[in-house]
Amino acid sequence: MKDDIEIKIGSTIYNRINASRMTETERQAAINAMHNAELIVDAIVWVTKKIEQFGARLFLKPSPKH
């Protein structure tokens, strides 16, 4: 699972965290914070897309055929 998250977020960020001078506990806290932030962003994007889809259906007007 760790590799999947690293691929999704980007290995550059993980390389910077691993290269920094910090304890293993701090490193894990940083990785968890990044993961939580990504989940929040994914949720916001999902809600935004659902609102756009709902608005498109709600305000869709049938066009007259010529």
C-alpha positions in Angstrom: 0.0 0.0 0.0 2.9 2.4 0.7 4.1 2.0 -2.8 0.7 2.8 -4.2 0.5 6.0 -2.2 4.0 7.0 -3.2 3.2 6.6 -6.9 -0.1 8.5 -6.6 1.3 11.5 -4.7 4.7 11.5 -6.4 8.1 10.1 -5.5 9.7 13.5 -5.4 7.8 14.5 -2.3 8.6 11.2 -0.6 12.3 11.6 -1.6 12.3 15.0 0.1 10.7 13.6 3.3 13.1 10.7 3.4 16.1 12.9 2.8 15.2 15.4 5.5 16.7 15.1 9.0 13.9 13.9 11.2 12.9 11.0 13.4 11.0 8.1 12.1 7.9 9.2 14.1 8.1 12.7 12.5 8.6 11.2 9.1 5.5 9.0 9.5 3.5 11.9 10.7 4.5 13.9 7.6 3.5 11.1 5.4 0.2 10.7 7.2 -0.5 14.4 6.9 0.1 14.3 3.2 -2.2 11.3 2.8 -4.9 13.0 4.8 -4.6 16.2 2.8 -4.9 14.2 -0.4 -8.1 12.5 0.8 -9.6 15.9 1.7 -8.7 17.3 -1.8 -10.1 14.2 -3.5 -13.3 14.6 -1.5 -13.6 18.3 -2.5 -13.0 17.6 -6.1 -15.6 14.8 -6.0 -18.2 17.0 -4.4 -17.5 19.8 -6.9 -18.0 17.4 -9.9 -21.2 16.1 -8.4 -22.5 19.6 -8.0 -21.6 20.4 -11.6 -23.4 17.3 -12.8 -26.5 18.1 -10.7 -26.5 21.6 -12.0 -26.2 20.5 -15.6 -29.2 18.2 -15.2 -31.2 20.7 -13.3 -30.8 23.5 -15.7 -30.8 21.5 -18.9 -33.4 22.9 -21.2 -34.7 21.0 -24.1 -33.8 22.6 -27.4 -36.5 23.0 -30.0 -36.0 20.9 -33.1 -35.9 22.7 -36.3 
